[in-house]
Amino acid sequence: MPFASTDIGAGAPQVAAVTMQVEPEKIMELKGRYEAVRDTVQDFLMREGRNLRGVALAGDDVSTAAAPIFAKNAQMANNVTARFLEELTLNIQQLENAAKLYGLVEEGNAEAFRDGAGG
C-alpha cells in the first residue's frame, strides 16, 4: 500500500510497497473497477463532506467538547481518503499505460480512457 505515510494516519504501521501482476486481458476490466471505486468515493465526499465538519450537534458541554475532537478525526479521515484517491488515480494511469503497451487500446482511444470514459 504505497499510500501509507507517516504524516497521515499517525499510529498506523508502515507497509512495504507491493507489486501486482495482472493478466493482460484483465487490465481494462481492473481499470474499470478502479475507476468505479474512485468515482464512488469522490461522489460520497462531494455529497457528504460538509457533514464531517465537526459542529456541535447540541449546546450542552459534552456536545461542545466532542465537536473539535470529531472534527480532527474527520479531517484526518478526509486526508487519508484524499491520499487514497491520488494513489488510486496513479494506479488507473499505470493500467492505462499497460493497456497501451499491450495494444489493448488504440492510440486514438487513449485520450477517452484518460478522461474516464473508458472502463
Secondary structure, 3 states (H helix, E strand, C coil): CCCCCCCCCCCCCCCCCCCCCCCHHHHHHHHHHHHHHHHHHHHHHHHHHHHHCCCCCCCCHHHHHHHHHHHHHHHHHHHHHHHHHHHHHHHHHHHHHHHHHCCCCCHHHHHHHHCCCCC
